[in-house]
Each structure stands twice: as structure tokens, then as C-alpha cells.
Amino acid sequence: MKNDFEVRLLKKDPNPYIVKCLESLLERARKGEMRHIIYLVDLGDSFISNGVGDFRDRFNLIGQLEIMKMDCWQRREVNDQG
């Protein structure tokens, strides 16, 4: 029995906002201004990547994640209304 399948790679143009944001963060990291990082990345095709780098205070981490979550909800509500 033969299984035929096609693999398609979708080339997408880079999001200029994301590129600018990442370049800015990298610049600050190189200057030593960045101490910790939390990230969540949507890579498309239902694949989400996330990570935490060197975050020692778990209570501060949880608090920052809650603030980020609330900010995302508020921006989403504004976009839905506008």
C-alpha cells in the first residue's frame, strides 16, 4: 500500500512590527538592560512556542503574566468594538 502525501511550505512575508520589536529587544539585551524574558510565539499552523528565561521570582512572574493577560483582553475588546 502506498501513502502519497504532499508537503507544502508556506512562505510568508515577515511582520515588520515583530521584526522591529525583536531587534529592539536584542539591542537592549546586548546593552545589559534586559534581565529576564517571558515569551509566547504563534508560529502559525496551530503551533505555539513559549519559554521563560532566568526568572527567579515566581510570584513576580505570575503577576507579570496576569498583567499581560489583562492587557491582551483589553486590547482585544477595543479592536472588537472599533
Backbone as CSV, one residue per row, in Angstrom:
resi,resn,N_x,N_y,N_z,CA_x,CA_y,CA_z,C_x,C_y,C_z
1,MET,0.854,-1.173,0.000,0.000,0.000,0.000,0.898,1.234,0.000
2,LYS,0.593,2.157,-0.846,1.400,3.363,-0.994,0.664,4.556,-0.389
3,ASN,1.359,5.312,0.445,0.786,6.520,1.033,1.366,7.727,0.314
4,ASP,0.562,8.416,-0.435,1.005,9.633,-1.107,0.576,10.832,-0.276
5,PHE,1.497,11.737,-0.064,1.158,12.969,0.633,2.009,14.094,0.064
6,GLU,1.531,15.282,0.239,2.217,16.455,-0.274,2.594,17.347,0.903
7,VAL,3.811,17.791,0.896,4.267,18.724,1.919,4.397,20.087,1.249
8,ARG,3.685,21.055,1.776,3.755,22.403,1.234,4.331,23.326,2.282
9,LEU,5.329,24.074,1.907,5.889,25.081,2.785,5.304,26.427,2.380
10,LEU,4.735,27.099,3.321,4.125,28.394,3.046,5.124,29.490,3.381
11,LYS,5.514,30.245,2.390,6.413,31.363,2.625,5.564,32.585,2.898
12,LYS,5.803,33.175,4.028,5.041,34.354,4.403,6.001,35.525,4.558
13,ASP,5.520,36.691,4.263,6.337,37.886,4.452,6.479,38.163,5.939
14,PRO,7.652,38.634,6.365,7.840,38.951,7.778,6.922,40.095,8.213
15,ASN,6.498,40.018,9.446,5.697,41.086,10.030,6.656,42.176,10.489
16,PRO,6.629,43.363,9.864,7.594,44.412,10.199,7.544,44.828,11.676
17,TYR,6.361,44.819,12.266,6.240,45.190,13.676,6.987,44.198,14.562
18,ILE,6.839,42.901,14.273,7.509,41.879,15.075,9.020,41.974,14.904
19,VAL,9.479,42.178,13.676,10.917,42.302,13.421,11.490,43.486,14.195
20,LYS,10.806,44.621,14.142,11.266,45.824,14.841,11.305,45.584,16.358
21,CYS,10.273,44.951,16.876,10.208,44.659,18.310,11.361,43.747,18.735
22,LEU,11.608,42.689,17.968,12.685,41.752,18.310,14.057,42.410,18.216
23,GLU,14.258,43.244,17.205,15.535,43.949,17.078,15.755,44.888,18.257
24,SER,14.700,45.556,18.682,14.796,46.448,19.841,15.125,45.672,21.112
25,LEU,14.466,44.528,21.300,14.747,43.709,22.474,16.179,43.178,22.457
26,LEU,16.647,42.760,21.302,18.012,42.257,21.189,19.029,43.348,21.504
27,GLU,18.766,44.540,21.022,19.651,45.670,21.308,19.725,45.939,22.818
28,ARG,18.585,45.912,23.470,18.562,46.148,24.919,19.255,45.018,25.680
29,ALA,19.092,43.787,25.195,19.768,42.649,25.833,21.281,42.789,25.697
30,ARG,21.724,43.194,24.528,23.172,43.379,24.310,23.749,44.488,25.168
31,LYS,22.944,45.488,25.499,23.389,46.577,26.374,23.360,46.174,27.847
32,GLY,22.797,45.008,28.129,22.702,44.557,29.509,21.489,45.096,30.238
33,GLU,20.549,45.678,29.516,19.358,46.257,30.143,18.288,45.214,30.442
34,MET,18.354,44.081,29.794,17.323,43.066,29.962,17.802,42.019,30.968
35,ARG,16.976,41.747,31.949,17.345,40.783,32.986,16.589,39.470,32.865
36,HIS,15.374,39.519,32.356,14.527,38.328,32.257,13.707,38.426,30.986
37,ILE,13.234,37.287,30.530,12.355,37.298,29.363,11.304,36.192,29.496
38,ILE,10.106,36.541,29.112,8.995,35.598,29.003,8.474,35.775,27.584
39,TYR,8.268,34.688,26.883,7.776,34.859,25.529,6.730,33.813,25.176
40,LEU,5.867,34.202,24.280,4.849,33.333,23.708,4.794,33.673,22.230
41,VAL,5.003,32.695,21.381,5.106,32.944,19.954,4.119,32.069,19.200
42,ASP,3.358,32.690,18.319,2.469,31.958,17.422,3.230,31.767,16.115
43,LEU,3.634,30.547,15.840,4.408,30.251,14.642,3.522,29.846,13.467
44,GLY,2.219,29.955,13.626,1.296,29.601,12.565,0.990,28.117,12.581
45,ASP,0.016,27.736,11.798,-0.384,26.328,11.695,-0.650,25.702,13.062
46,SER,-1.239,26.455,13.952,-1.622,25.984,15.289,-0.447,25.571,16.155
47,PHE,0.740,26.093,15.880,1.911,25.768,16.696,2.284,26.978,17.531
48,ILE,2.271,26.802,18.824,2.615,27.871,19.759,3.878,27.461,20.502
49,SER,4.803,28.390,20.635,6.035,28.140,21.376,6.102,29.148,22.512
50,ASN,6.650,28.738,23.631,6.773,29.664,24.751,7.984,29.294,25.584
51,GLY,8.382,30.208,26.429,9.503,29.925,27.303,9.736,31.040,28.297
52,VAL,10.517,30.721,29.277,10.890,31.671,30.318,12.398,31.580,30.468
53,GLY,13.051,32.705,30.473,14.497,32.699,30.627,14.918,33.348,31.926
54,ASP,15.530,32.588,32.791,16.162,33.088,34.015,15.249,34.008,34.829
55,PHE,14.107,33.505,35.210,13.159,34.277,36.014,13.117,33.672,37.400
56,ARG,13.737,34.330,38.364,13.938,33.727,39.687,12.765,33.920,40.648
57,ASP,12.010,34.982,40.473,10.920,35.276,41.400,9.597,34.810,40.794
58,ARG,9.141,33.625,41.202,7.948,33.055,40.568,6.696,33.872,40.841
59,PHE,6.618,34.565,41.963,5.438,35.380,42.242,5.400,36.600,41.326
60,ASN,6.536,37.202,41.091,6.606,38.320,40.155,6.265,37.829,38.750
61,LEU,6.744,36.655,38.382,6.451,36.070,37.081,4.946,35.898,36.887
62,ILE,4.286,35.324,37.867,2.838,35.104,37.779,2.109,36.439,37.679
63,GLY,2.527,37.413,38.458,1.908,38.734,38.406,2.068,39.395,37.051
64,GLN,3.263,39.311,36.479,3.503,39.899,35.168,2.677,39.204,34.088
65,LEU,2.529,37.895,34.197,1.702,37.162,33.231,0.240,37.582,33.330
66,GLU,-0.243,37.806,34.550,-1.634,38.261,34.719,-1.831,39.655,34.131
67,ILE,-0.855,40.539,34.328,-0.940,41.885,33.750,-0.961,41.794,32.232
68,MET,-0.111,40.946,31.673,-0.062,40.769,30.228,-1.387,40.219,29.703
69,LYS,-1.964,39.273,30.421,-3.238,38.687,30.016,-4.345,39.754,30.009
70,MET,-4.398,40.571,31.055,-5.415,41.619,31.123,-5.226,42.634,30.000
71,ASP,-3.983,42.991,29.710,-3.702,43.937,28.638,-4.154,43.373,27.286
72,CYS,-3.902,42.104,27.057,-4.340,41.463,25.805,-5.857,41.482,25.680
73,TRP,-6.566,41.187,26.763,-8.030,41.197,26.734,-8.551,42.597,26.459
74,GLN,-7.951,43.603,27.112,-8.414,44.972,26.910,-8.196,45.426,25.475
75,ARG,-7.022,45.100,24.901,-6.762,45.474,23.507,-7.698,44.746,22.559
76,ARG,-8.008,43.513,22.875,-8.922,42.734,22.028,-10.325,43.351,22.063
77,GLU,-10.771,43.767,23.233,-12.095,44.383,23.342,-12.152,45.685,22.544
78,VAL,-11.088,46.473,22.612,-11.039,47.734,21.857,-11.069,47.445,20.369
79,ASN,-10.306,46.450,19.925,-10.290,46.098,18.500,-11.627,45.556,18.042
80,ASP,-12.295,44.785,18.894,-13.608,44.231,18.540,-14.660,45.333,18.397
81,GLN,-14.534,46.399,19.203,-15.510,47.489,19.169,-15.235,48.468,18.017
82,GLY,-13.969,48.556,17.611,-13.579,49.572,16.644,-13.679,49.155,15.257
